[in-house]
Amino acid sequence: MDCKTKLEKYFRENGVGYRAMTHPVAYTAQEVAAAQKVPGQQIAKVVMVIADGRMAMLVMPASYRIDFPKLKRVLVAKETRLAREHEFADLFPDCDTGAMPPFGNLYNVPVYVDQSLTQDPEIVFQAGSHRETMKIAYADYARLAQPTVAEFAVHL
């Protein structure tokens, strides 16, 4: 089952309204925002990091970047770094590399959401490919993904 189909089933089973959308191929969160004509603040960008040897999924608005000193404090880690694609690609077998949705809970990966993303009533995120996105209410996302909310990103 591909990622988008898995998400649609998950949303239906949990009573979550969603909107599936397509767009021209886009590889960065800012490109996705432009293609979908939504503010970067509404795009839930996924960034994979390794903290003291453990993989973690960070979710933040497209227009934000990681503040590593803050992230170290949040993750209580001595070392944090961006994960390389080959280090996480196998964790998301139903997704194009770099297009995974912000639901690490479906892949046994802990999820951390930057506080700034919680401000919008809806979020848009990649649905496993560089051509498909989905939109859901942030409250539904928080209920399903049960992320740890913290401050670890800064606006570009």
C-alpha positions as CSV (number, residue, x, y, z in Angstrom):
1,M,0.0,0.0,0.0
2,D,1.4,3.4,-0.9
3,C,1.8,6.2,1.6
4,K,-1.2,8.3,0.4
5,T,-3.5,5.3,0.5
6,K,-2.2,4.4,4.0
7,L,-2.9,7.9,5.2
8,E,-6.4,8.0,3.7
9,K,-7.3,4.8,5.4
10,Y,-5.8,6.0,8.7
11,F,-7.8,9.2,8.5
12,R,-11.1,7.5,7.6
13,E,-10.6,5.0,10.5
14,N,-10.0,7.9,12.9
15,G,-12.8,10.2,11.6
16,V,-10.4,12.8,10.2
17,G,-11.5,15.1,7.4
18,Y,-8.8,15.6,4.8
19,R,-8.2,17.1,1.4
20,A,-5.8,15.3,-1.0
21,M,-4.1,17.5,-3.6
22,T,-1.7,17.2,-6.4
23,H,0.9,19.6,-7.8
24,P,3.9,19.7,-10.2
25,V,7.0,17.9,-8.8
26,A,8.4,19.9,-5.9
27,Y,11.3,18.8,-3.7
28,T,11.5,21.5,-1.0
29,A,8.8,22.6,1.4
30,Q,9.0,26.1,0.0
31,E,8.4,24.7,-3.5
32,V,5.4,22.8,-2.3
33,A,4.0,25.9,-0.7
34,A,4.4,27.8,-3.9
35,A,2.9,24.9,-6.0
36,Q,-0.1,24.6,-3.6
37,K,-0.5,28.4,-3.3
38,V,-0.4,28.3,0.5
39,P,1.7,30.2,3.0
40,G,5.0,28.5,4.0
41,Q,3.7,28.8,7.6
42,Q,1.0,26.2,6.8
43,I,3.3,23.6,5.2
44,A,4.5,21.0,7.7
45,K,8.1,20.4,6.7
46,V,9.6,17.1,7.8
47,V,13.3,17.0,8.7
48,M,15.0,13.9,10.0
49,V,17.8,14.2,12.6
50,I,20.0,11.9,14.6
51,A,20.4,12.8,18.2
52,D,23.0,10.8,20.1
53,G,22.5,8.0,17.6
54,R,18.7,8.0,17.7
55,M,16.5,9.0,14.7
56,A,13.9,11.6,15.3
57,M,11.4,13.4,13.0
58,L,11.1,17.1,13.3
59,V,8.1,19.0,11.9
60,M,8.1,22.7,11.4
61,P,6.7,25.3,9.0
62,A,8.4,25.4,5.6
63,S,9.7,28.9,6.3
64,Y,11.6,27.8,9.4
65,R,15.0,26.1,10.0
66,I,16.4,24.1,13.0
67,D,18.1,26.0,15.8
68,F,20.6,23.2,16.8
69,P,21.4,24.6,20.3
70,K,17.7,24.6,21.1
71,L,17.2,21.2,19.6
72,K,19.9,19.7,21.7
73,R,18.2,21.0,24.8
74,V,14.8,19.7,23.7
75,L,16.1,16.3,22.8
76,V,18.5,16.2,25.8
77,A,21.3,15.2,23.4
78,K,25.0,15.9,23.3
79,E,25.2,15.6,19.5
80,T,22.5,16.4,16.9
81,R,22.8,16.4,13.2
82,L,20.8,16.2,10.1
83,A,20.2,12.6,9.0
84,R,21.4,11.6,5.5
85,E,18.8,10.3,3.1
86,H,20.4,6.8,3.1
87,E,20.1,6.7,6.9
88,F,16.3,7.1,6.9
89,A,15.0,6.0,3.5
90,D,14.4,2.4,4.6
91,L,12.2,3.6,7.5
92,F,9.7,4.9,5.1
93,P,9.4,2.1,2.4
94,D,6.1,3.4,1.0
95,C,7.4,7.0,0.5
96,D,9.6,8.7,-2.0
97,T,12.8,9.7,-0.2
98,G,12.3,13.1,1.4
99,A,8.6,13.1,0.9
100,M,7.4,11.4,4.0
101,P,4.4,12.7,5.9
102,P,4.7,14.1,9.4
103,F,3.4,10.9,11.0
104,G,6.5,9.3,12.4
105,N,4.2,7.4,14.8
106,L,3.1,5.3,11.8
107,Y,6.8,4.3,11.2
108,N,8.0,4.0,14.9
109,V,9.9,7.2,14.8
110,P,9.4,9.8,17.6
111,V,7.9,13.1,16.4
112,Y,8.7,16.6,17.6
113,V,6.7,19.6,16.4
114,D,7.9,23.2,16.6
115,Q,5.5,25.4,18.6
116,S,5.2,27.7,15.6
117,L,3.3,25.1,13.5
118,T,0.6,24.8,16.1
119,Q,-0.7,28.4,15.4
120,D,-2.4,27.5,12.1
121,P,-5.8,25.7,12.2
122,E,-4.8,23.6,9.2
123,I,-1.5,22.1,7.9
124,V,-0.5,20.8,4.5
125,F,2.1,18.1,4.1
126,Q,3.6,15.8,1.6
127,A,1.8,12.5,1.3
128,G,4.7,10.2,0.3
129,S,5.5,11.6,-3.1
130,H,6.9,14.8,-4.5
131,R,3.6,15.4,-6.3
132,E,0.9,14.8,-3.6
133,T,0.0,16.7,-0.5
134,M,-2.8,16.4,2.0
135,K,-4.5,19.0,4.2
136,I,-5.9,18.3,7.7
137,A,-6.8,20.3,10.8
138,Y,-3.8,20.7,13.1
139,A,-5.9,19.5,16.0
140,D,-6.5,16.2,14.2
141,Y,-2.8,15.9,13.4
142,A,-1.9,16.5,17.0
143,R,-4.5,13.9,18.2
144,L,-3.2,11.2,15.8
145,A,0.6,11.8,15.7
146,Q,0.8,12.8,19.4
147,P,4.0,14.8,18.8
148,T,6.1,16.4,21.5
149,V,5.6,20.1,21.0
150,A,8.7,22.3,21.7
151,E,10.6,25.3,20.4
152,F,13.6,24.2,18.3
153,A,13.2,26.2,15.0
154,V,13.6,29.8,13.9
155,H,12.0,31.7,11.0
156,L,14.2,32.1,8.0
